[in-house]
Amino acid sequence: MTGQPHVSEDDWISMLLLLTLAVGTGIVSLGMFLDPLRAWMLQYHLLEQGDAVTLPLFDGFGFGLGQILVVISLLIAGIALIVWLKRRSAARI
């Protein structure tokens, strides 16, 4: 692997420390990342705005009834999958 620099664990720790200090001192604003994410979630109806909000999260944005039903159904499906996998592994023994 000639020609490629080696990144050591100390380099990763230094970069993490610098990033933590930059966020902590306010050099990098968290809102800079959250505003585009919120706009994207509104565009694809992962969040609702205004009167359609059933469960408010922040500043007039939140989950509507459709999003709540999807989250509940995903939780039920996940629990059912875990139960099925546990029963399947217990039956193999």
C-alpha positions in Angstrom: 0.0 0.0 0.0 2.6 2.5 -1.0 1.5 6.0 -1.8 -1.5 6.0 0.6 -1.2 7.8 3.9 -1.9 5.7 7.1 -4.4 7.2 9.5 -3.7 6.2 13.0 -6.0 6.0 16.0 -4.5 9.2 17.4 -5.5 11.0 14.2 -9.1 9.9 14.6 -9.2 11.0 18.2 -7.7 14.4 17.3 -10.4 14.9 14.6 -13.2 13.9 17.0 -11.8 16.3 19.6 -11.7 19.1 17.2 -15.2 18.4 15.9 -16.5 18.3 19.5 -14.9 21.6 20.3 -16.2 23.2 17.1 -19.7 22.2 17.9 -19.4 23.1 21.6 -18.1 26.6 20.9 -20.7 27.2 18.2 -18.4 27.4 15.2 -20.5 24.8 13.5 -24.2 25.4 14.2 -26.5 22.4 14.6 -29.3 24.3 12.9 -27.2 24.3 9.7 -27.8 20.6 9.5 -31.4 20.5 10.9 -33.0 23.1 8.6 -32.4 21.2 5.4 -33.4 17.9 7.1 -36.7 19.4 8.3 -37.4 20.8 4.8 -36.7 17.3 3.3 -38.9 15.6 5.8 -41.7 18.0 5.0 -41.3 17.5 1.3 -41.7 13.7 1.6 -44.4 13.9 4.3 -42.4 12.4 7.0 -43.4 15.4 9.1 -46.5 17.5 9.0 -46.9 21.2 9.5 -49.8 23.4 10.7 -53.2 22.0 11.4 -52.4 18.5 10.3 -50.1 18.0 13.3 -51.4 15.5 15.8 -48.3 15.0 17.9 -46.2 18.3 17.9 -42.4 17.9 18.0 -41.1 21.5 17.6 -42.1 24.9 16.2 -45.4 23.8 14.7 -43.9 20.7 13.1 -44.7 17.1 14.1 -46.3 13.9 13.3 -49.7 13.6 11.7 -52.2 10.8 12.0 -50.7 8.9 9.0 -47.2 9.1 10.4 -48.3 7.9 13.8 -50.1 4.9 12.2 -47.0 4.0 10.2 -44.7 4.1 13.2 -47.1 2.0 15.3 -47.4 -0.6 12.5 -43.6 -0.7 12.2 -43.3 -1.3 15.9 -45.8 -4.1 15.9 -44.1 -5.7 12.9 -40.7 -5.4 14.6 -42.0 -7.0 17.8 -43.7 -9.8 15.8 -40.5 -10.5 14.0 -38.5 -10.6 17.2 -41.0 -13.0 18.8 -41.0 -15.2 15.7 -37.2 -15.3 15.6 -37.0 -16.2 19.3 -39.6 -19.0 18.9 -37.8 -20.3 15.8 -34.4 -20.4 17.6 -36.0 -22.1 20.6 -37.6 -24.7 18.4 -34.2 -25.6 16.8 -32.7 -26.5 20.2 
